[in-house]
Amino acid sequence: MAESDKMWALVFNGPGQRSWEQRPKPRVQAPTDAVVKITKTTICGTDLHILKGDVPAVQKGRILGHEGVGVIDSVGEAVGKFKKGDRVLISCITSDGRCGYCRRAMYSHCEGGGWVLGHLIDGTQAEYVRIPFADTSLYAIPKGADEEALVMLSDILPTGYECGVLNGEIQPGDSVAIVGAGPIGLATLLTAQFFSPSELIVVDLDDHRLEVAAKFGATQRINSGKEDAVAKILALTGNRGVDVAIEAVGVPQTFDLCQRMISPGGRIANIGVHGKSVELRLQDLWIKNITLRTRLVDTESTPLLLKTVTAGKVKPGMLISHRFKMNEMMKAYDTFGNAQKEQAMKVIISAD
């Protein structure tokens, strides 16, 4: 294989095992494909869940990653919206735009796509990536846009907004608790402010992340490792509980917190990727008229969020804490995987 036919990529080799190695450069396989040269990518908490073995559908040898921006390298003959040289934002969700689920804006369940990048097909933590259904899975980058900030639009901003804010049905004046102040929780915090809640309470175990949450708009911060989060929230809400509880971690303990802090008539919105079963406190919840909603991000909100970001109304670049070169991918994983010690939020990995 010629050197021009190879690329470097981050490869999953089974639970707890990853490598930075050379792989064949992807090529157009279908008329609707595009191959994108990655200029900036990042690491998601979901990638860490994959490495823990929480997502068994991911096979050994898979190139990870589902976020990034880049430049079109080649397109299939049926691609009409993009051409070689165009700068594009890659959606974490691949959609054909035609199936029954896509017609319902449930792109995450697209019959020909969905969450496939870094999951069922090779992903974006590489020099090049193949994008199926390019016309409906890529977005043109406006001239002069901050491409680092736009990387946050691949996944975490629409995830926080759709799975947390919209599923939580936040209304003006609501009291909202976000359990988890990682990147997804903070993206939820940023976009929850579209709806003017009266309280934005953030719960986490990490004081540094709670300090960041305060800068991002949290009205109350609770370190659940140092105080009883449920008791504190009940005290803050007149013993009523919060109107909306958003789970943004993906472990049984944080889901349980949400169940115990929700008010009658409240809404629990789950964002976290759960690798273990959780206890449903139905004996307490059946009488409380609550709504529990789950969702995999559909990215149907990406056009709206793209407008708010390019207009400067939302600044997701604030989430970036570390920057690395592409050949420092393993170091980037070490840093992101030890987020508390390294005080890491989102990392940006650049080709140049």
Stockholm file with secondary structure:
# STOCKHOLM 1.0

chainA/1-352         MAESDKMWALVFNGPGQRSWEQRPKPRVQAPTDAVVKITKTTICGTDLHILKGDVPAVQKGRILGHEGVGVIDSVGEAVGKFKKGDRVLISCITSDGRCGYCRRAMYSHCEGGGWVLGHLIDGTQAEYVRIPFADTSLYAIPKGADEEALVMLSDILPTGYECGVLNGEIQPGDSVAIVGAGPIGLATLLTAQFFSPSELIVVDLDDHRLEVAAKFGATQRINSGKEDAVAKILALTGNRGVDVAIEAVGVPQTFDLCQRMISPGGRIANIGVHGKSVELRLQDLWIKNITLRTRLVDTESTPLLLKTVTAGKVKPGMLISHRFKMNEMMKAYDTFGNAQKEQAMKVIISAD
#=GR chainA/1-352 SS CCGGGEEEEEEECSTTCEEEEEEECCCCCSTTCEEEEEEEECCCHHHHHHHHTCCTTSCTTEECCCCEEEEEEEECTTCCSCCTTCEEEECSSBCCSCSHHHHTTCGGGCTTCBSCBTTTBCCSSBSEEEESSHHHHEEECCTTCCHHHHHTTTTHHHHIIIIIIITTTCCTTCEEEEECCSHHHHHHHHHHGGGCCSEEEEEESCHHHHHHHHHTTCSEEEETTTSCHHHHHHHHTTTSCEEEEEECSCSHHHHHHHHHHEEEEEEEEECSCCCSCCCCCHHHHTTTTCEEEECCCCCTTHHHHHHHHHTTSSCGGGGEEEEEEGGGHHHHHHHHHTHHHHTCCEEEEECC
#=GC SS_cons         CCGGGEEEEEEECSTTCEEEEEEECCCCCSTTCEEEEEEEECCCHHHHHHHHTCCTTSCTTEECCCCEEEEEEEECTTCCSCCTTCEEEECSSBCCSCSHHHHTTCGGGCTTCBSCBTTTBCCSSBSEEEESSHHHHEEECCTTCCHHHHHTTTTHHHHIIIIIIITTTCCTTCEEEEECCSHHHHHHHHHHGGGCCSEEEEEESCHHHHHHHHHTTCSEEEETTTSCHHHHHHHHTTTSCEEEEEECSCSHHHHHHHHHHEEEEEEEEECSCCCSCCCCCHHHHTTTTCEEEECCCCCTTHHHHHHHHHTTSSCGGGGEEEEEEGGGHHHHHHHHHTHHHHTCCEEEEECC
//
